[in-house]
Amino acid sequence: METPEVKKSHWPSPIWLVPLLSLIVASWLLYDQLLQRDVQIEISFQSGAGIKPGVELRYRGVPVGSVDDIVLSEDLKTVNVHASLNRDAEKLASENSKFWIVEPELGIAGARNLDTLVSGKYIAVEPGDGEQKKEFVGLETPPDQQPDLGLKITLVANQLGSLKKGRHIYYRDMEVGTIGDSRLSEGSRYVEIQAIIKPEYSKLVRTNSVFWNSSGLTVDVGLFKGAEVQSSSLENLLRGGISFATPPEPGPLAEEGRRFPLNRQAEDEWREWSPIMKWKD
C-alpha cells in the first residue's frame, strides 16, 4: 500500500500572522503618534512677568499651543520660555516669526486686550517665512509698536522714568515717532534713548529742535491765578511719551544719529512755536 505524498506549503504557519499583524498595527500607531506630536520651541524674553506653565500661545485669537516650562538663561539676563505648538500649527515656527506677551493696555485714546484682565496674559504669534526654526527672541512690545524705518536720533536724559520702548513721540500732540531701545551711556552718567521719527515727519526735526518728557505734569501755582496744571496730553500722562518742538527759525535738518538733550519739561514758549517748514530742504 502506497503512502500518500504530503505536500509542504511554502506559506508560514497561520500562527505567525498574529504577531506580524500586531507589529504592523503598533508601527502604524507609533507613526501616527509621531505625526500628532507637538512641536517644541524656545522663546527668550527680557521679562517673564505673568507667564507660567499652561499659558496659551495664540494666533489670531485661537489657541495653538501652551507654555511648558520657564527657566532663566545661564547669564541670568533673559527668561527662556519652553513651549509646545500644536502639530497643525507647526508652520508658525519659522524664520521671522514673531512672539510677544499680550497684556491689558489702558489709556485715554482707548483700551486694548481687556480680556486678559480675566483670562490672564498670553503669548501671541505672527507667522514668518522661510525654514522651520526652534529658537526665537520674543518682542517686548507688539509688532505695530516696534520701531522700524525712519530718522534715528539719540535723546540724552538723567533718568529714564516711565519712558519705555514702543511708546510714542509727538509733535503738536500728533504721533510722529516711536521710542526705541534705551541704555546707559559710557560711564553710566546718563541714559541714552533711541528715538525713531517716521520718514514722512523726519523733516520736522531740525538741529535746533527741543525735546521734553511729556509724560509728567507741570504745576504752576500763583497767588492770584491759582494752580495751573499742564500736560502735553492725557494719553502721554498715562502711558509715557516724548514731545518736541522746533523754533520759528528752523535750523538745518537733523542728521542720522544726532544727539539731543531730553528736557524734564517744556518751557512755555516752546508750546507756542509755529515754524514754517521748507519741506524741500
Order of alpha helices (4+ residues) and beta strands (2+ residues): alpha-beta-beta-beta-beta-beta-beta-beta-alpha-beta-beta-beta-beta-beta-beta-beta-beta-beta-alpha-beta-beta-alpha
